[in-house]
């Protein structure tokens, strides 16, 4: 309600639609060729500090089944930093965070089909 008030009064927006981020992720998947436009799926939202798993059925999140996992991007960066220290790669301590972040962003990916990976 407060967000809508700010948007209308401060920024003079003509319309506003507020939606759950998981539903927006499902809508974003519609742009892929050959996909049926459905609003049912499982959205995995991994941020810097936490990962959420949100099941969605017919456009509605199943709130009782939402799970959060306290592992996210920051943990992956820390793990890569630890590996760099253990292997004594010669990376200066003051640059280890930036180097680990660069490695994570450049070489990490999400596997679309785990069966094909193995």
KARAKA-V965901 format. One record per residue. N is the residue number from 1. RES is the residue in three letters. PHI is phi as a letter, one per 40 degrees, with the letter a starting at -180 (* if undefined). Layout:
BEGIN
n->N res->RES phi->PHI
n->N res->RES phi->PHI
END
This chain:
BEGIN
n->1 res->UNK phi->*
n->2 res->UNK phi->c
n->3 res->UNK phi->c
n->4 res->UNK phi->c
n->5 res->UNK phi->c
n->6 res->UNK phi->c
n->7 res->UNK phi->c
n->8 res->UNK phi->c
n->9 res->UNK phi->c
n->10 res->UNK phi->c
n->11 res->UNK phi->b
n->12 res->UNK phi->f
n->13 res->UNK phi->c
n->14 res->UNK phi->c
n->15 res->UNK phi->a
n->16 res->UNK phi->a
n->17 res->UNK phi->b
n->18 res->UNK phi->b
n->19 res->UNK phi->b
n->20 res->UNK phi->c
n->21 res->UNK phi->d
n->22 res->UNK phi->c
n->23 res->UNK phi->c
n->24 res->UNK phi->c
n->25 res->UNK phi->c
n->26 res->UNK phi->c
n->27 res->UNK phi->c
n->28 res->UNK phi->c
n->29 res->UNK phi->c
n->30 res->UNK phi->c
n->31 res->UNK phi->c
n->32 res->UNK phi->c
n->33 res->UNK phi->c
n->34 res->UNK phi->g
n->35 res->UNK phi->c
n->36 res->UNK phi->c
n->37 res->UNK phi->c
n->38 res->UNK phi->b
n->39 res->UNK phi->b
n->40 res->UNK phi->b
n->41 res->UNK phi->i
n->42 res->UNK phi->b
n->43 res->UNK phi->b
n->44 res->UNK phi->b
n->45 res->UNK phi->b
n->46 res->UNK phi->b
n->47 res->UNK phi->b
n->48 res->UNK phi->c
n->49 res->UNK phi->b
n->50 res->UNK phi->a
n->51 res->UNK phi->b
n->52 res->UNK phi->b
n->53 res->UNK phi->b
n->54 res->UNK phi->b
n->55 res->UNK phi->c
n->56 res->UNK phi->b
n->57 res->UNK phi->b
n->58 res->UNK phi->f
n->59 res->UNK phi->g
n->60 res->UNK phi->b
n->61 res->UNK phi->c
n->62 res->UNK phi->c
n->63 res->UNK phi->d
n->64 res->UNK phi->c
n->65 res->UNK phi->b
n->66 res->UNK phi->c
n->67 res->UNK phi->b
n->68 res->UNK phi->b
n->69 res->UNK phi->b
n->70 res->UNK phi->c
n->71 res->UNK phi->b
n->72 res->UNK phi->a
n->73 res->UNK phi->d
n->74 res->UNK phi->c
n->75 res->UNK phi->c
n->76 res->UNK phi->c
n->77 res->UNK phi->c
n->78 res->UNK phi->c
n->79 res->UNK phi->c
n->80 res->UNK phi->c
n->81 res->UNK phi->c
n->82 res->UNK phi->c
n->83 res->UNK phi->c
n->84 res->UNK phi->c
n->85 res->UNK phi->c
n->86 res->UNK phi->c
n->87 res->UNK phi->c
n->88 res->UNK phi->f
n->89 res->UNK phi->c
n->90 res->UNK phi->g
n->91 res->UNK phi->c
n->92 res->UNK phi->c
n->93 res->UNK phi->d
n->94 res->UNK phi->c
n->95 res->UNK phi->b
n->96 res->UNK phi->c
n->97 res->UNK phi->c
n->98 res->UNK phi->c
n->99 res->UNK phi->c
n->100 res->UNK phi->c
n->101 res->UNK phi->c
n->102 res->UNK phi->c
n->103 res->UNK phi->c
n->104 res->UNK phi->c
n->105 res->UNK phi->c
n->106 res->UNK phi->c
n->107 res->UNK phi->b
n->108 res->UNK phi->c
n->109 res->UNK phi->a
n->110 res->UNK phi->b
n->111 res->UNK phi->c
n->112 res->UNK phi->c
n->113 res->UNK phi->a
n->114 res->UNK phi->c
n->115 res->UNK phi->c
n->116 res->UNK phi->c
n->117 res->UNK phi->c
n->118 res->UNK phi->b
END
